[in-house]
Amino acid sequence: MNLLTLSLADVRHRKLANSLHLILLTLGVAIITALLLISSEIGGRLERDAEGIDMVIGAKGSPLQLILSTVYHLDIPTGNIPLDEASRWAKNPMVAQAIPLSLGDNTKGFRIVGTTTDLVQHYQGRLRGGRLWQRPMEAVIGSEVARAGLKLDQPFVGVHCLSAGGHAHADHPYQVVGVLEPTGTVLDRLILTSLDSVWEIHAQHHHDADDHDEDAAEDHAADHGAEGEPAMPGDAGAAYDPSREITALLIQYRSPLAAISLPRMVNSQSKLQAAVPAFETARLLQLLGLGFDTLRALAGVLIVTAALSAFIALYNAMETRQYDLAVLRCLGASRGRVVAILWIQAIALSTAGTLLGLLLAHAAVEAIGRLANTARGVDLSGLVVLPAELPILLLPLLVGSVAALIPAWRAYRSDIAATLSGA
Amino acid sequence: MFATHSLQFRYSPSAALSLPDVHLASGEHCLLLGPSGCGKTTLLHLAAGLLRPSDGAVVVGGTDLGGMRGTALDHFRGRNIGIVFQRLHLIPSLTVLQNLTSAQYCAGLEVDEAAARAALSRLGIGNKASALPGQLSQGQAQRASIARAIVNRPQLILADEPTSSLDDGNAMLVLDLLVEQARQCQAVLLIATHDARTKYAVDRRIELGAAA
């Protein structure tokens, strides 16, 4: 027999009413936690993917589209740019590093990216097995691609266009020569190869282009680093051949000062477009943020409802518990103890609701992360705990205390004699 | 052992009640008789320290209740005064045994399950220790509430209309139990009642007049 027994006996005695409030509280906490998790993981992912990429140079079009297609690999590219013009910018003294990208094909929905090994170093990719590509048609795959079934030394065929189901380049199979460790970035979802591989395929592809001119218009922009070019197999040194095309250049500035002049220079002095990931990402998150804010407000309403219901429940419970508490007073319990009994009951209920809510949110986010196709872009994990969740743990203290306040005050003030004889 | 001196209680500024002085020695039993509304329950509540008199004093075992406040008074009541309510007031969410141990706990005494079980056995409901009050018959619940009143071996046992809802047989049984338990505790027993049947069980009586 102690305070806890006295408090919890009532919870156990009226299971239905109490579990109802528990469910309401749990749902409210779960929604707000899940929102926190999802928005932070999406935001964090976008940030990691764009880290160290100060500017992207690509074909004219929507800057957001350029960033989405070349940094996050979510959208289709705006088009291609001549390699000689791109390399002119790459040699600009304000540029510390320029990584070329050439997009166009996929396998099983994973994009095949023609690039240099700098991209692997940029995302700090490490090989789990095999080696980096050295010759055309050799490919290194990200961890998620490996998880989807591609293995070391396995040949695979690139499919024209950026999502599954296009024309297959069956006569030009790739060979997996390396598998990367997970990096938690977009690199995990990419198949990397040399620029030559992409050029080689599409040079060939161009010769029999008439066969599939019905290719969706969207592919067309991204199509070909190799318009009218003869295939040059084995030409590993051709990465900056001036007569070829690439999709984009990922630029890292040599000094922060470049941020002021370089994008403007690119946009005004050439037919190319420069887009700044940080700026476009902020714009994207702002758009998403509206949705998150609405959901957050909804969760807030739910939590207030839950708190209100816990409050009403406790208040009503007081009407019936007035006698119990008066009896306890008769048996010698002090006012403080009676208040403590109520408070513990309220805190126990709301703590349980909060913990269940946190658990539910993490389980739900983890489930969404596992069920949703990983190729969709952001892989969600419910196994991460955010610092932002700490304030949520204070919630039961707040809700419970507020809910117990008036009933406790009534219990504190109650006239035992009047309560008992009024029975 | 138990005494009241020129007690007065004001229900409101205009309605005051004067109560006769009561002096009871240790182990003495007494009936508080009178029609409904004459102040029997008020006197019991004053005796238990649940109400404060507007004038006069209540002394239990040499201690003036008026001299104590708050927690001290609550603990004194828990340890020295056992109350049997008219409507029993067993706590429905606790088992019969827990109702008894909560009396020990609330009084600030050590929780002694053996003593609580012994009290239940003395009243013939030892086998109902883990039942909830809602599962008891009226007679068993009556016994459980007496057991709770005596579990801390109080010096003063107060009973408010303990027999009013019982038939003749059970009324006599309950009175006998109260008297018997009070005797075992060497406690003063004060029973407020308008039930004529109780007159056969207890000799000493105090008659209260109609409401003043």
Interface residues (C-beta under 8 A of the other chain):
Chain A: M1 N2 T5 L6 A9 D10 R12 H13 R14 Y323 D324 A326 V327 L328 R329 C330 L331 G332 A333 S334 R335 G336 R337 I416 A417 L420 S421 A423
Chain B: T41 H45 A48 L50 L51 G70 T71 D74 H75 F76 R77 G78 R79 I83 F85 Q86 R87 H89 I91 P92 S93 L94 Q98 T101 S102 A103 Q104 Y105 C106 A107 G108 V111 R148
